[in-house]
Amino acid sequence: MAEPENPADLALKARKIRDTAMIMPLFGLMVLTPPIANLFAVSGRILGVPVIVAYIFAVWALLILGAALLARRLWRSGDLTERLQGREQPKYPDGSVP
């Protein structure tokens, strides 16, 4: 899919990415609160690990993966913002462009 070139579309895309970044920690907090986590406090085991421990680890791993993907998108949204303002693209420390 081609990136939108309309400045309004670029600004909207960058804002959506920032909004997602603000909501993600709240989602993580919500799914790790005791009322939700206690739904997985059963006597079963997954590969010898209690279900609640597997749930907490899975949520933690998914939050880290999501944060990594979101950080990359945030870096690129900085590129969108720079393009909107007519400035140079952000570069990685080695000089490459994302």
C-alpha positions as CSV (number, residue, x, y, z in Angstrom):
1,M,0.0,0.0,0.0
2,A,1.4,3.4,-1.0
3,E,1.9,6.0,1.7
4,P,-0.5,8.9,1.5
5,E,1.1,12.1,0.3
6,N,-1.7,14.5,1.3
7,P,-0.4,16.4,4.4
8,A,-3.7,15.9,6.2
9,D,-3.4,12.2,5.7
10,L,0.2,12.1,6.9
11,A,-0.8,14.1,10.0
12,L,-3.7,11.8,10.7
13,K,-1.5,8.7,10.3
14,A,1.1,10.1,12.7
15,R,-1.5,11.0,15.2
16,K,-3.1,7.5,15.1
17,I,0.3,6.0,15.8
18,R,0.9,8.3,18.8
19,D,-2.6,7.6,20.1
20,T,-1.9,3.8,20.0
21,A,1.3,4.4,21.9
22,M,-0.6,6.1,24.6
23,I,-3.3,3.4,24.9
24,M,-1.0,0.4,24.9
25,P,0.3,0.7,28.5
26,L,-3.3,1.2,29.7
27,F,-4.3,-2.0,27.9
28,G,-1.4,-3.8,29.5
29,L,-2.4,-2.6,32.9
30,M,-6.0,-3.6,32.3
31,V,-5.2,-7.2,31.3
32,L,-2.8,-7.7,34.2
33,T,-5.2,-6.4,36.9
34,P,-6.4,-9.1,39.4
35,P,-10.0,-9.3,38.2
36,I,-8.8,-10.3,34.7
37,A,-5.7,-12.3,35.7
38,N,-7.7,-14.3,38.2
39,L,-9.8,-15.7,35.4
40,F,-6.7,-17.8,34.6
41,A,-6.1,-18.9,38.2
42,V,-7.2,-22.5,37.5
43,S,-5.6,-25.7,38.6
44,G,-4.5,-26.6,35.0
45,R,-1.0,-26.5,33.6
46,I,0.4,-25.7,30.2
47,L,3.6,-27.6,29.5
48,G,4.0,-28.0,33.3
49,V,3.6,-24.3,34.0
50,P,0.5,-23.1,35.9
51,V,-2.0,-21.4,33.6
52,I,-1.8,-18.0,35.4
53,V,1.9,-17.9,35.1
54,A,1.7,-18.8,31.4
55,Y,-1.0,-16.1,31.0
56,I,1.1,-13.4,32.7
57,F,4.2,-14.4,30.7
58,A,2.3,-14.4,27.4
59,V,0.8,-10.9,28.1
60,W,4.2,-9.6,29.1
61,A,5.8,-11.0,25.9
62,L,3.0,-9.7,23.7
63,L,3.4,-6.2,25.3
64,I,7.1,-6.2,24.6
65,L,6.6,-7.3,21.0
66,G,3.9,-4.7,20.6
67,A,6.1,-2.0,22.1
68,A,8.9,-2.9,19.7
69,L,6.7,-2.8,16.7
70,L,5.1,0.4,17.9
71,A,8.5,2.0,18.5
72,R,9.4,1.3,14.9
73,R,6.2,2.9,13.7
74,L,6.7,5.9,16.0
75,W,10.2,6.3,14.5
76,R,8.6,6.3,11.0
77,S,5.9,8.7,12.1
78,G,8.7,11.1,13.0
79,D,9.7,10.7,9.4
80,L,6.1,11.7,8.4
81,T,6.2,14.7,10.7
82,E,9.5,15.8,9.3
83,R,8.1,15.4,5.7
84,L,5.1,17.5,6.7
85,Q,7.4,20.2,8.0
86,G,9.8,20.0,5.1
87,R,12.8,19.0,7.2
88,E,15.3,16.2,6.7
89,Q,14.3,12.6,7.6
90,P,15.4,11.2,10.9
91,K,18.4,8.8,10.6
92,Y,19.7,5.9,12.7
93,P,23.0,6.5,14.4
94,D,24.8,4.6,11.6
95,G,23.4,7.2,9.1
96,S,20.8,4.9,7.5
97,V,17.2,6.0,7.0
98,P,14.4,3.8,8.4
